[in-house]
Amino acid sequence: MIVRIMGEGQFELPDDVMERLNELDDALEAALEDPQGFTPALQALLDSVRAAGRRLGDDELIESEVILPAAESSAAEVRAMLTDEGLIPD
């Protein structure tokens, strides 16, 4: 799966990490109402993408299947990006 972190770039992720990313996505969605928990939840999701994925070069243009907010995004910005499945489809 190709995941873009806004303002940062694209990452190619193996299928076997998707379950963990969905768990972190659910935790982020739950943390939207918790000002103290929101930033750590967003950071955990983005850190997992960075750690598990291979960063694509800027010259590798592949359509992103998932677009994640930038690390400095607000809860309102993240909320606006949510779908029925969260940020990452199940």
PDB file of N, CA, C and O in Angstrom:
ATOM      1  N   MET A   1       0.842  -1.169   0.000  1.00  0.00           N
ATOM      2  CA  MET A   1       0.000   0.000   0.000  1.00  0.00           C
ATOM      3  C   MET A   1       0.892   1.238   0.000  1.00  0.00           C
ATOM      4  O   MET A   1       1.930   1.271   0.660  1.00  0.00           O
ATOM      5  N   ILE A   2       0.478   2.234  -0.735  1.00  0.00           N
ATOM      6  CA  ILE A   2       1.202   3.509  -0.787  1.00  0.00           C
ATOM      7  C   ILE A   2       0.474   4.517   0.096  1.00  0.00           C
ATOM      8  O   ILE A   2      -0.710   4.790  -0.104  1.00  0.00           O
ATOM      9  N   VAL A   3       1.186   5.062   1.067  1.00  0.00           N
ATOM     10  CA  VAL A   3       0.635   6.021   2.018  1.00  0.00           C
ATOM     11  C   VAL A   3       1.415   7.321   1.904  1.00  0.00           C
ATOM     12  O   VAL A   3       2.646   7.319   1.913  1.00  0.00           O
ATOM     13  N   ARG A   4       0.697   8.426   1.798  1.00  0.00           N
ATOM     14  CA  ARG A   4       1.322   9.752   1.786  1.00  0.00           C
ATOM     15  C   ARG A   4       1.082  10.430   3.128  1.00  0.00           C
ATOM     16  O   ARG A   4      -0.043  10.474   3.627  1.00  0.00           O
ATOM     17  N   ILE A   5       2.148  10.953   3.697  1.00  0.00           N
ATOM     18  CA  ILE A   5       2.036  11.834   4.847  1.00  0.00           C
ATOM     19  C   ILE A   5       2.140  13.240   4.276  1.00  0.00           C
ATOM     20  O   ILE A   5       3.154  13.603   3.680  1.00  0.00           O
ATOM     21  N   MET A   6       1.104  14.017   4.459  1.00  0.00           N
ATOM     22  CA  MET A   6       1.063  15.355   3.859  1.00  0.00           C
ATOM     23  C   MET A   6       2.288  16.169   4.264  1.00  0.00           C
ATOM     24  O   MET A   6       2.669  16.220   5.434  1.00  0.00           O
ATOM     25  N   GLY A   7       2.890  16.800   3.265  1.00  0.00           N
ATOM     26  CA  GLY A   7       4.042  17.639   3.499  1.00  0.00           C
ATOM     27  C   GLY A   7       5.347  16.899   3.722  1.00  0.00           C
ATOM     28  O   GLY A   7       6.386  17.516   3.957  1.00  0.00           O
ATOM     29  N   GLU A   8       5.293  15.566   3.649  1.00  0.00           N
ATOM     30  CA  GLU A   8       6.488  14.776   3.956  1.00  0.00           C
ATOM     31  C   GLU A   8       6.885  13.840   2.825  1.00  0.00           C
ATOM     32  O   GLU A   8       8.062  13.753   2.475  1.00  0.00           O
ATOM     33  N   GLY A   9       5.920  13.143   2.254  1.00  0.00           N
ATOM     34  CA  GLY A   9       6.235  12.235   1.161  1.00  0.00           C
ATOM     35  C   GLY A   9       5.436  10.948   1.240  1.00  0.00           C
ATOM     36  O   GLY A   9       4.529  10.792   2.057  1.00  0.00           O
ATOM     37  N   GLN A  10       5.814  10.025   0.348  1.00  0.00           N
ATOM     38  CA  GLN A  10       5.111   8.755   0.230  1.00  0.00           C
ATOM     39  C   GLN A  10       5.938   7.610   0.801  1.00  0.00           C
ATOM     40  O   GLN A  10       7.168   7.630   0.784  1.00  0.00           O
ATOM     41  N   PHE A  11       5.210   6.602   1.312  1.00  0.00           N
ATOM     42  CA  PHE A  11       5.828   5.417   1.880  1.00  0.00           C
ATOM     43  C   PHE A  11       5.122   4.191   1.323  1.00  0.00           C
ATOM     44  O   PHE A  11       3.895   4.150   1.245  1.00  0.00           O
ATOM     45  N   GLU A  12       5.907   3.198   0.939  1.00  0.00           N
ATOM     46  CA  GLU A  12       5.355   1.921   0.508  1.00  0.00           C
ATOM     47  C   GLU A  12       5.363   0.991   1.716  1.00  0.00           C
ATOM     48  O   GLU A  12       6.409   0.741   2.316  1.00  0.00           O
ATOM     49  N   LEU A  13       4.181   0.481   2.066  1.00  0.00           N
ATOM     50  CA  LEU A  13       4.038  -0.334   3.268  1.00  0.00           C
ATOM     51  C   LEU A  13       3.660  -1.761   2.910  1.00  0.00           C
ATOM     52  O   LEU A  13       2.847  -1.983   2.013  1.00  0.00           O
ATOM     53  N   PRO A  14       4.251  -2.739   3.613  1.00  0.00           N
ATOM     54  CA  PRO A  14       3.854  -4.131   3.391  1.00  0.00           C
ATOM     55  C   PRO A  14       2.468  -4.382   3.977  1.00  0.00           C
ATOM     56  O   PRO A  14       2.053  -3.710   4.922  1.00  0.00           O
ATOM     57  N   ASP A  15       1.765  -5.343   3.415  1.00  0.00           N
ATOM     58  CA  ASP A  15       0.404  -5.657   3.857  1.00  0.00           C
ATOM     59  C   ASP A  15       0.347  -6.098   5.315  1.00  0.00           C
ATOM     60  O   ASP A  15      -0.660  -5.876   5.987  1.00  0.00           O
ATOM     61  N   ASP A  16       1.404  -6.713   5.806  1.00  0.00           N
ATOM     62  CA  ASP A  16       1.354  -7.267   7.162  1.00  0.00           C
ATOM     63  C   ASP A  16       1.356  -6.213   8.270  1.00  0.00           C
ATOM     64  O   ASP A  16       1.189  -6.570   9.436  1.00  0.00           O
ATOM     65  N   VAL A  17       1.537  -4.943   7.953  1.00  0.00           N
ATOM     66  CA  VAL A  17       1.485  -3.896   8.984  1.00  0.00           C
ATOM     67  C   VAL A  17       0.135  -3.193   9.031  1.00  0.00           C
ATOM     68  O   VAL A  17      -0.095  -2.351   9.899  1.00  0.00           O
ATOM     69  N   MET A  18      -0.751  -3.527   8.116  1.00  0.00           N
ATOM     70  CA  MET A  18      -2.006  -2.799   8.017  1.00  0.00           C
ATOM     71  C   MET A  18      -2.893  -2.985   9.251  1.00  0.00           C
ATOM     72  O   MET A  18      -3.585  -2.051   9.658  1.00  0.00           O
ATOM     73  N   GLU A  19      -2.881  -4.156   9.839  1.00  0.00           N
ATOM     74  CA  GLU A  19      -3.704  -4.376  11.035  1.00  0.00           C
ATOM     75  C   GLU A  19      -3.259  -3.440  12.158  1.00  0.00           C
ATOM     76  O   GLU A  19      -4.092  -2.827  12.827  1.00  0.00           O
ATOM     77  N   ARG A  20      -1.956  -3.333  12.361  1.00  0.00           N
ATOM     78  CA  ARG A  20      -1.427  -2.433  13.400  1.00  0.00           C
ATOM     79  C   ARG A  20      -1.759  -0.979  13.085  1.00  0.00           C
ATOM     80  O   ARG A  20      -2.119  -0.219  13.985  1.00  0.00           O
ATOM     81  N   LEU A  21      -1.642  -0.586  11.827  1.00  0.00           N
ATOM     82  CA  LEU A  21      -1.965   0.795  11.451  1.00  0.00           C
ATOM     83  C   LEU A  21      -3.445   1.087  11.668  1.00  0.00           C
ATOM     84  O   LEU A  21      -3.804   2.197  12.062  1.00  0.00           O
ATOM     85  N   ASN A  22      -4.303   0.109  11.416  1.00  0.00           N
ATOM     86  CA  ASN A  22      -5.732   0.299  11.670  1.00  0.00           C
ATOM     87  C   ASN A  22      -5.995   0.478  13.163  1.00  0.00           C
ATOM     88  O   ASN A  22      -6.856   1.272  13.543  1.00  0.00           O
ATOM     89  N   GLU A  23      -5.274  -0.239  14.007  1.00  0.00           N
ATOM     90  CA  GLU A  23      -5.407  -0.057  15.458  1.00  0.00           C
ATOM     91  C   GLU A  23      -5.004   1.359  15.864  1.00  0.00           C
ATOM     92  O   GLU A  23      -5.681   2.000  16.668  1.00  0.00           O
ATOM     93  N   LEU A  24      -3.900   1.839  15.303  1.00  0.00           N
ATOM     94  CA  LEU A  24      -3.440   3.198  15.609  1.00  0.00           C
ATOM     95  C   LEU A  24      -4.401   4.249  15.052  1.00  0.00           C
ATOM     96  O   LEU A  24      -4.603   5.298  15.663  1.00  0.00           O
ATOM     97  N   ASP A  25      -4.980   3.967  13.909  1.00  0.00           N
ATOM     98  CA  ASP A  25      -5.985   4.846  13.313  1.00  0.00           C
ATOM     99  C   ASP A  25      -7.199   4.936  14.231  1.00  0.00           C
ATOM    100  O   ASP A  25      -7.720   6.027  14.462  1.00  0.00           O
ATOM    101  N   ASP A  26      -7.655   3.802  14.757  1.00  0.00           N
ATOM    102  CA  ASP A  26      -8.790   3.789  15.691  1.00  0.00           C
ATOM    103  C   ASP A  26      -8.458   4.577  16.958  1.00  0.00           C
ATOM    104  O   ASP A  26      -9.299   5.312  17.476  1.00  0.00           O
ATOM    105  N   ALA A  27      -7.240   4.422  17.449  1.00  0.00           N
ATOM    106  CA  ALA A  27      -6.818   5.152  18.646  1.00  0.00           C
ATOM    107  C   ALA A  27      -6.781   6.654  18.385  1.00  0.00           C
ATOM    108  O   ALA A  27      -7.160   7.444  19.251  1.00  0.00           O
ATOM    109  N   LEU A  28      -6.333   7.047  17.214  1.00  0.00           N
ATOM    110  CA  LEU A  28      -6.307   8.464  16.859  1.00  0.00           C
ATOM    111  C   LEU A  28      -7.724   9.016  16.789  1.00  0.00           C
ATOM    112  O   LEU A  28      -7.992  10.109  17.288  1.00  0.00           O
ATOM    113  N   GLU A  29      -8.616   8.275  16.181  1.00  0.00           N
ATOM    114  CA  GLU A  29     -10.004   8.726  16.084  1.00  0.00           C
ATOM    115  C   GLU A  29     -10.608   8.901  17.481  1.00  0.00           C
ATOM    116  O   GLU A  29     -11.315   9.877  17.731  1.00  0.00           O
ATOM    117  N   ALA A  30     -10.338   7.973  18.381  1.00  0.00           N
ATOM    118  CA  ALA A  30     -10.835   8.071  19.752  1.00  0.00           C
ATOM    119  C   ALA A  30     -10.214   9.263  20.482  1.00  0.00           C
ATOM    120  O   ALA A  30     -10.854   9.862  21.346  1.00  0.00           O
ATOM    121  N   ALA A  31      -8.976   9.608  20.140  1.00  0.00           N
ATOM    122  CA  ALA A  31      -8.261  10.698  20.823  1.00  0.00           C
ATOM    123  C   ALA A  31      -8.646  12.084  20.311  1.00  0.00           C
ATOM    124  O   ALA A  31      -8.174  13.088  20.845  1.00  0.00           O
ATOM    125  N   LEU A  32      -9.476  12.152  19.308  1.00  0.00           N
ATOM    126  CA  LEU A  32      -9.864  13.461  18.776  1.00  0.00           C
ATOM    127  C   LEU A  32     -10.562  14.334  19.819  1.00  0.00           C
ATOM    128  O   LEU A  32     -10.536  15.560  19.720  1.00  0.00           O
ATOM    129  N   GLU A  33     -11.172  13.718  20.798  1.00  0.00           N
ATOM    130  CA  GLU A  33     -11.862  14.465  21.853  1.00  0.00           C
ATOM    131  C   GLU A  33     -10.987  14.682  23.081  1.00  0.00           C
ATOM    132  O   GLU A  33     -11.442  15.256  24.071  1.00  0.00           O
ATOM    133  N   ASP A  34      -9.746  14.233  23.028  1.00  0.00           N
ATOM    134  CA  ASP A  34      -8.833  14.322  24.163  1.00  0.00           C
ATOM    135  C   ASP A  34      -7.631  15.187  23.776  1.00  0.00           C
ATOM    136  O   ASP A  34      -6.701  14.691  23.141  1.00  0.00           O
ATOM    137  N   PRO A  35      -7.633  16.460  24.142  1.00  0.00           N
ATOM    138  CA  PRO A  35      -6.543  17.350  23.737  1.00  0.00           C
ATOM    139  C   PRO A  35      -5.152  16.846  24.106  1.00  0.00           C
ATOM    140  O   PRO A  35      -4.197  17.081  23.365  1.00  0.00           O
ATOM    141  N   GLN A  36      -5.023  16.157  25.239  1.00  0.00           N
ATOM    142  CA  GLN A  36      -3.715  15.664  25.646  1.00  0.00           C
ATOM    143  C   GLN A  36      -3.335  14.380  24.932  1.00  0.00           C
ATOM    144  O   GLN A  36      -2.149  14.086  24.789  1.00  0.00           O
ATOM    145  N   GLY A  37      -4.307  13.617  24.484  1.00  0.00           N
ATOM    146  CA  GLY A  37      -4.035  12.353  23.819  1.00  0.00           C
ATOM    147  C   GLY A  37      -3.929  12.442  22.314  1.00  0.00           C
ATOM    148  O   GLY A  37      -3.410  11.531  21.671  1.00  0.00           O
ATOM    149  N   PHE A  38      -4.420  13.539  21.741  1.00  0.00           N
ATOM    150  CA  PHE A  38      -4.464  13.663  20.288  1.00  0.00           C
ATOM    151  C   PHE A  38      -3.074  13.656  19.653  1.00  0.00           C
ATOM    152  O   PHE A  38      -2.802  12.840  18.772  1.00  0.00           O
ATOM    153  N   THR A  39      -2.207  14.541  20.085  1.00  0.00           N
ATOM    154  CA  THR A  39      -0.881  14.651  19.459  1.00  0.00           C
ATOM    155  C   THR A  39      -0.078  13.355  19.572  1.00  0.00           C
ATOM    156  O   THR A  39       0.506  12.925  18.578  1.00  0.00           O
ATOM    157  N   PRO A  40      -0.027  12.713  20.750  1.00  0.00           N
ATOM    158  CA  PRO A  40       0.696  11.437  20.825  1.00  0.00           C
ATOM    159  C   PRO A  40       0.087  10.354  19.923  1.00  0.00           C
ATOM    160  O   PRO A  40       0.818   9.540  19.360  1.00  0.00           O
ATOM    161  N   ALA A  41      -1.236  10.339  19.784  1.00  0.00           N
ATOM    162  CA  ALA A  41      -1.886   9.337  18.930  1.00  0.00           C
ATOM    163  C   ALA A  41      -1.544   9.575  17.463  1.00  0.00           C
ATOM    164  O   ALA A  41      -1.277   8.624  16.729  1.00  0.00           O
ATOM    165  N   LEU A  42      -1.550  10.829  17.032  1.00  0.00           N
ATOM    166  CA  LEU A  42      -1.183  11.152  15.655  1.00  0.00           C
ATOM    167  C   LEU A  42       0.280  10.805  15.415  1.00  0.00           C
ATOM    168  O   LEU A  42       0.618  10.215  14.389  1.00  0.00           O
ATOM    169  N   GLN A  43       1.140  11.165  16.346  1.00  0.00           N
ATOM    170  CA  GLN A  43       2.566  10.881  16.211  1.00  0.00           C
ATOM    171  C   GLN A  43       2.828   9.384  16.130  1.00  0.00           C
ATOM    172  O   GLN A  43       3.674   8.948  15.348  1.00  0.00           O
ATOM    173  N   ALA A  44       2.117   8.590  16.925  1.00  0.00           N
ATOM    174  CA  ALA A  44       2.296   7.133  16.913  1.00  0.00           C
ATOM    175  C   ALA A  44       1.927   6.551  15.553  1.00  0.00           C
ATOM    176  O   ALA A  44       2.622   5.671  15.046  1.00  0.00           O
ATOM    177  N   LEU A  45       0.845   7.033  14.964  1.00  0.00           N
ATOM    178  CA  LEU A  45       0.436   6.557  13.645  1.00  0.00           C
ATOM    179  C   LEU A  45       1.488   6.913  12.595  1.00  0.00           C
ATOM    180  O   LEU A  45       1.903   6.058  11.813  1.00  0.00           O
ATOM    181  N   LEU A  46       1.914   8.166  12.581  1.00  0.00           N
ATOM    182  CA  LEU A  46       2.894   8.607  11.583  1.00  0.00           C
ATOM    183  C   LEU A  46       4.241   7.920  11.787  1.00  0.00           C
ATOM    184  O   LEU A  46       4.894   7.546  10.813  1.00  0.00           O
ATOM    185  N   ASP A  47       4.664   7.748  13.035  1.00  0.00           N
ATOM    186  CA  ASP A  47       5.931   7.058  13.310  1.00  0.00           C
ATOM    187  C   ASP A  47       5.889   5.617  12.825  1.00  0.00           C
ATOM    188  O   ASP A  47       6.884   5.102  12.314  1.00  0.00           O
ATOM    189  N   SER A  48       4.749   4.970  12.982  1.00  0.00           N
ATOM    190  CA  SER A  48       4.615   3.584  12.520  1.00  0.00           C
ATOM    191  C   SER A  48       4.712   3.486  11.009  1.00  0.00           C
ATOM    192  O   SER A  48       5.313   2.550  10.482  1.00  0.00           O
ATOM    193  N   VAL A  49       4.124   4.444  10.312  1.00  0.00           N
ATOM    194  CA  VAL A  49       4.230   4.471   8.848  1.00  0.00           C
ATOM    195  C   VAL A  49       5.687   4.656   8.442  1.00  0.00           C
ATOM    196  O   VAL A  49       6.184   3.953   7.562  1.00  0.00           O
ATOM    197  N   ARG A  50       6.361   5.584   9.072  1.00  0.00           N
ATOM    198  CA  ARG A  50       7.768   5.842   8.748  1.00  0.00           C
ATOM    199  C   ARG A  50       8.643   4.621   9.033  1.00  0.00           C
ATOM    200  O   ARG A  50       9.527   4.287   8.244  1.00  0.00           O
ATOM    201  N   ALA A  51       8.394   3.959  10.162  1.00  0.00           N
ATOM    202  CA  ALA A  51       9.223   2.816  10.569  1.00  0.00           C
ATOM    203  C   ALA A  51       8.975   1.586   9.708  1.00  0.00           C
ATOM    204  O   ALA A  51       9.913   0.863   9.375  1.00  0.00           O
ATOM    205  N   ALA A  52       7.740   1.348   9.350  1.00  0.00           N
ATOM    206  CA  ALA A  52       7.392   0.122   8.608  1.00  0.00           C
ATOM    207  C   ALA A  52       7.504   0.287   7.102  1.00  0.00           C
ATOM    208  O   ALA A  52       7.613  -0.695   6.368  1.00  0.00           O
ATOM    209  N   GLY A  53       7.476   1.535   6.644  1.00  0.00           N
ATOM    210  CA  GLY A  53       7.448   1.776   5.207  1.00  0.00           C
ATOM    211  C   GLY A  53       8.792   2.121   4.615  1.00  0.00           C
ATOM    212  O   GLY A  53       9.732   2.505   5.310  1.00  0.00           O
ATOM    213  N   ARG A  54       8.849   1.970   3.312  1.00  0.00           N
ATOM    214  CA  ARG A  54      10.019   2.399   2.542  1.00  0.00           C
ATOM    215  C   ARG A  54       9.658   3.731   1.908  1.00  0.00           C
ATOM    216  O   ARG A  54       8.710   3.824   1.128  1.00  0.00           O
ATOM    217  N   ARG A  55      10.421   4.761   2.249  1.00  0.00           N
ATOM    218  CA  ARG A  55      10.131   6.090   1.692  1.00  0.00           C
ATOM    219  C   ARG A  55      10.442   6.075   0.213  1.00  0.00           C
ATOM    220  O   ARG A  55      11.524   5.668  -0.212  1.00  0.00           O
ATOM    221  N   LEU A  56       9.466   6.529  -0.567  1.00  0.00           N
ATOM    222  CA  LEU A  56       9.654   6.619  -2.007  1.00  0.00           C
ATOM    223  C   LEU A  56      10.373   7.917  -2.335  1.00  0.00           C
ATOM    224  O   LEU A  56      10.169   8.942  -1.684  1.00  0.00           O
ATOM    225  N   GLY A  57      11.210   7.853  -3.344  1.00  0.00           N
ATOM    226  CA  GLY A  57      11.916   9.048  -3.783  1.00  0.00           C
ATOM    227  C   GLY A  57      10.954  10.053  -4.387  1.00  0.00           C
ATOM    228  O   GLY A  57       9.870   9.696  -4.847  1.00  0.00           O
ATOM    229  N   ASP A  58      11.359  11.304  -4.382  1.00  0.00           N
ATOM    230  CA  ASP A  58      10.517  12.355  -4.937  1.00  0.00           C
ATOM    231  C   ASP A  58      10.256  12.149  -6.423  1.00  0.00           C
ATOM    232  O   ASP A  58       9.280  12.673  -6.960  1.00  0.00           O
ATOM    233  N   ASP A  59      11.118  11.394  -7.089  1.00  0.00           N
ATOM    234  CA  ASP A  59      10.943  11.144  -8.514  1.00  0.00           C
ATOM    235  C   ASP A  59      10.030   9.943  -8.779  1.00  0.00           C
ATOM    236  O   ASP A  59       9.680   9.685  -9.931  1.00  0.00           O
ATOM    237  N   GLU A  60       9.641   9.213  -7.744  1.00  0.00           N
ATOM    238  CA  GLU A  60       8.731   8.077  -7.875  1.00  0.00           C
ATOM    239  C   GLU A  60       7.305   8.570  -7.628  1.00  0.00           C
ATOM    240  O   GLU A  60       6.887   8.725  -6.481  1.00  0.00           O
ATOM    241  N   LEU A  61       6.577   8.810  -8.688  1.00  0.00           N
ATOM    242  CA  LEU A  61       5.214   9.305  -8.543  1.00  0.00           C
ATOM    243  C   LEU A  61       4.235   8.151  -8.690  1.00  0.00           C
ATOM    244  O   LEU A  61       3.990   7.664  -9.794  1.00  0.00           O
ATOM    245  N   ILE A  62       3.687   7.727  -7.577  1.00  0.00           N
ATOM    246  CA  ILE A  62       2.723   6.638  -7.535  1.00  0.00           C
ATOM    247  C   ILE A  62       1.493   7.169  -6.810  1.00  0.00           C
ATOM    248  O   ILE A  62       1.614   7.887  -5.818  1.00  0.00           O
ATOM    249  N   GLU A  63       0.320   6.820  -7.302  1.00  0.00           N
ATOM    250  CA  GLU A  63      -0.905   7.284  -6.654  1.00  0.00           C
ATOM    251  C   GLU A  63      -0.998   6.729  -5.237  1.00  0.00           C
ATOM    252  O   GLU A  63      -0.833   5.529  -5.015  1.00  0.00           O
ATOM    253  N   SER A  64      -1.262   7.613  -4.287  1.00  0.00           N
ATOM    254  CA  SER A  64      -1.388   7.219  -2.882  1.00  0.00           C
ATOM    255  C   SER A  64      -2.760   6.602  -2.646  1.00  0.00           C
ATOM    256  O   SER A  64      -3.780   7.128  -3.092  1.00  0.00           O
ATOM    257  N   GLU A  65      -2.766   5.477  -1.938  1.00  0.00           N
ATOM    258  CA  GLU A  65      -4.027   4.836  -1.566  1.00  0.00           C
ATOM    259  C   GLU A  65      -4.595   5.449  -0.297  1.00  0.00           C
ATOM    260  O   GLU A  65      -5.806   5.423  -0.074  1.00  0.00           O
ATOM    261  N   VAL A  66      -3.723   5.999   0.529  1.00  0.00           N
ATOM    262  CA  VAL A  66      -4.109   6.631   1.788  1.00  0.00           C
ATOM    263  C   VAL A  66      -3.321   7.920   1.923  1.00  0.00           C
ATOM    264  O   VAL A  66      -2.128   7.962   1.624  1.00  0.00           O
ATOM    265  N   ILE A  67      -3.991   8.972   2.376  1.00  0.00           N
ATOM    266  CA  ILE A  67      -3.318  10.238   2.659  1.00  0.00           C
ATOM    267  C   ILE A  67      -3.531  10.541   4.134  1.00  0.00           C
ATOM    268  O   ILE A  67      -4.663  10.631   4.609  1.00  0.00           O
ATOM    269  N   LEU A  68      -2.424  10.698   4.848  1.00  0.00           N
ATOM    270  CA  LEU A  68      -2.467  10.990   6.277  1.00  0.00           C
ATOM    271  C   LEU A  68      -2.116  12.454   6.515  1.00  0.00           C
ATOM    272  O   LEU A  68      -1.384  13.058   5.730  1.00  0.00           O
ATOM    273  N   PRO A  69      -2.633  13.016   7.587  1.00  0.00           N
ATOM    274  CA  PRO A  69      -2.333  14.422   7.893  1.00  0.00           C
ATOM    275  C   PRO A  69      -0.874  14.617   8.297  1.00  0.00           C
ATOM    276  O   PRO A  69      -0.192  13.676   8.703  1.00  0.00           O
ATOM    277  N   ALA A  70      -0.425  15.834   8.179  1.00  0.00           N
ATOM    278  CA  ALA A  70       0.926  16.196   8.618  1.00  0.00           C
ATOM    279  C   ALA A  70       0.993  16.121  10.142  1.00  0.00           C
ATOM    280  O   ALA A  70      -0.031  16.192  10.822  1.00  0.00           O
ATOM    281  N   ALA A  71       2.187  15.980  10.660  1.00  0.00           N
ATOM    282  CA  ALA A  71       2.393  15.841  12.105  1.00  0.00           C
ATOM    283  C   ALA A  71       1.861  17.043  12.885  1.00  0.00           C
ATOM    284  O   ALA A  71       1.447  16.899  14.035  1.00  0.00           O
ATOM    285  N   GLU A  72       1.868  18.209  12.278  1.00  0.00           N
ATOM    286  CA  GLU A  72       1.422  19.410  12.980  1.00  0.00           C
ATOM    287  C   GLU A  72      -0.062  19.712  12.779  1.00  0.00           C
ATOM    288  O   GLU A  72      -0.522  20.793  13.143  1.00  0.00           O
ATOM    289  N   SER A  73      -0.812  18.780  12.208  1.00  0.00           N
ATOM    290  CA  SER A  73      -2.242  18.982  11.957  1.00  0.00           C
ATOM    291  C   SER A  73      -3.022  19.103  13.259  1.00  0.00           C
ATOM    292  O   SER A  73      -2.669  18.513  14.280  1.00  0.00           O
ATOM    293  N   SER A  74      -4.082  19.880  13.190  1.00  0.00           N
ATOM    294  CA  SER A  74      -4.971  20.032  14.346  1.00  0.00           C
ATOM    295  C   SER A  74      -6.020  18.921  14.338  1.00  0.00           C
ATOM    296  O   SER A  74      -6.209  18.225  13.340  1.00  0.00           O
ATOM    297  N   ALA A  75      -6.687  18.778  15.464  1.00  0.00           N
ATOM    298  CA  ALA A  75      -7.768  17.787  15.557  1.00  0.00           C
ATOM    299  C   ALA A  75      -8.858  18.100  14.535  1.00  0.00           C
ATOM    300  O   ALA A  75      -9.419  17.181  13.938  1.00  0.00           O
ATOM    301  N   ALA A  76      -9.163  19.362  14.325  1.00  0.00           N
ATOM    302  CA  ALA A  76     -10.187  19.743  13.347  1.00  0.00           C
ATOM    303  C   ALA A  76      -9.770  19.342  11.934  1.00  0.00           C
ATOM    304  O   ALA A  76     -10.600  18.887  11.148  1.00  0.00           O
ATOM    305  N   GLU A  77      -8.493  19.507  11.611  1.00  0.00           N
ATOM    306  CA  GLU A  77      -8.006  19.118  10.283  1.00  0.00           C
ATOM    307  C   GLU A  77      -8.080  17.604  10.094  1.00  0.00           C
ATOM    308  O   GLU A  77      -8.452  17.125   9.023  1.00  0.00           O
ATOM    309  N   VAL A  78      -7.731  16.866  11.122  1.00  0.00           N
ATOM    310  CA  VAL A  78      -7.807  15.406  11.047  1.00  0.00           C
ATOM    311  C   VAL A  78      -9.262  14.972  10.928  1.00  0.00           C
ATOM    312  O   VAL A  78      -9.587  14.106  10.116  1.00  0.00           O
ATOM    313  N   ARG A  79     -10.126  15.561  11.720  1.00  0.00           N
ATOM    314  CA  ARG A  79     -11.549  15.235  11.680  1.00  0.00           C
ATOM    315  C   ARG A  79     -12.104  15.433  10.271  1.00  0.00           C
ATOM    316  O   ARG A  79     -12.922  14.636   9.812  1.00  0.00           O
ATOM    317  N   ALA A  80     -11.670  16.479   9.587  1.00  0.00           N
ATOM    318  CA  ALA A  80     -12.150  16.769   8.229  1.00  0.00           C
ATOM    319  C   ALA A  80     -11.687  15.719   7.218  1.00  0.00           C
ATOM    320  O   ALA A  80     -12.310  15.560   6.168  1.00  0.00           O
ATOM    321  N   MET A  81     -10.614  15.008   7.518  1.00  0.00           N
ATOM    322  CA  MET A  81     -10.081  13.994   6.606  1.00  0.00           C
ATOM    323  C   MET A  81     -10.698  12.615   6.834  1.00  0.00           C
ATOM    324  O   MET A  81     -10.528  11.723   6.002  1.00  0.00           O
ATOM    325  N   LEU A  82     -11.404  12.427   7.937  1.00  0.00           N
ATOM    326  CA  LEU A  82     -11.937  11.114   8.280  1.00  0.00           C
ATOM    327  C   LEU A  82     -13.031  10.662   7.319  1.00  0.00           C
ATOM    328  O   LEU A  82     -13.822  11.463   6.821  1.00  0.00           O
ATOM    329  N   THR A  83     -13.051   9.364   7.078  1.00  0.00           N
ATOM    330  CA  THR A  83     -14.148   8.731   6.354  1.00  0.00           C
ATOM    331  C   THR A  83     -14.849   7.803   7.339  1.00  0.00           C
ATOM    332  O   THR A  83     -14.507   7.782   8.521  1.00  0.00           O
ATOM    333  N   ASP A  84     -15.815   7.044   6.866  1.00  0.00           N
ATOM    334  CA  ASP A  84     -16.496   6.073   7.737  1.00  0.00           C
ATOM    335  C   ASP A  84     -15.528   5.036   8.286  1.00  0.00           C
ATOM    336  O   ASP A  84     -15.793   4.437   9.328  1.00  0.00           O
ATOM    337  N   GLU A  85     -14.417   4.818   7.606  1.00  0.00           N
ATOM    338  CA  GLU A  85     -13.421   3.823   8.026  1.00  0.00           C
ATOM    339  C   GLU A  85     -12.237   4.451   8.737  1.00  0.00           C
ATOM    340  O   GLU A  85     -11.245   3.768   8.991  1.00  0.00           O
ATOM    341  N   GLY A  86     -12.311   5.730   9.063  1.00  0.00           N
ATOM    342  CA  GLY A  86     -11.184   6.423   9.665  1.00  0.00           C
ATOM    343  C   GLY A  86     -10.290   7.013   8.587  1.00  0.00           C
ATOM    344  O   GLY A  86     -10.774   7.391   7.521  1.00  0.00           O
ATOM    345  N   LEU A  87      -9.005   7.095   8.848  1.00  0.00           N
ATOM    346  CA  LEU A  87      -8.052   7.590   7.851  1.00  0.00           C
ATOM    347  C   LEU A  87      -7.559   6.464   6.958  1.00  0.00           C
ATOM    348  O   LEU A  87      -7.264   6.672   5.781  1.00  0.00           O
ATOM    349  N   ILE A  88      -7.473   5.273   7.527  1.00  0.00           N
ATOM    350  CA  ILE A  88      -6.953   4.112   6.802  1.00  0.00           C
ATOM    351  C   ILE A  88      -8.091   3.117   6.614  1.00  0.00           C
ATOM    352  O   ILE A  88      -8.683   2.663   7.593  1.00  0.00           O
ATOM    353  N   PRO A  89      -8.404   2.773   5.366  1.00  0.00           N
ATOM    354  CA  PRO A  89      -9.501   1.816   5.146  1.00  0.00           C
ATOM    355  C   PRO A  89      -9.165   0.444   5.712  1.00  0.00           C
ATOM    356  O   PRO A  89      -8.016   0.005   5.676  1.00  0.00           O
ATOM    357  N   ASP A  90     -10.183  -0.223   6.233  1.00  0.00           N
ATOM    358  CA  ASP A  90     -10.010  -1.568   6.801  1.00  0.00           C
ATOM    359  C   ASP A  90      -9.742  -2.603   5.712  1.00  0.00           C
ATOM    360  O   ASP A  90      -9.572  -3.784   6.012  1.00  0.00           O
TER     361      ASP A  90
END
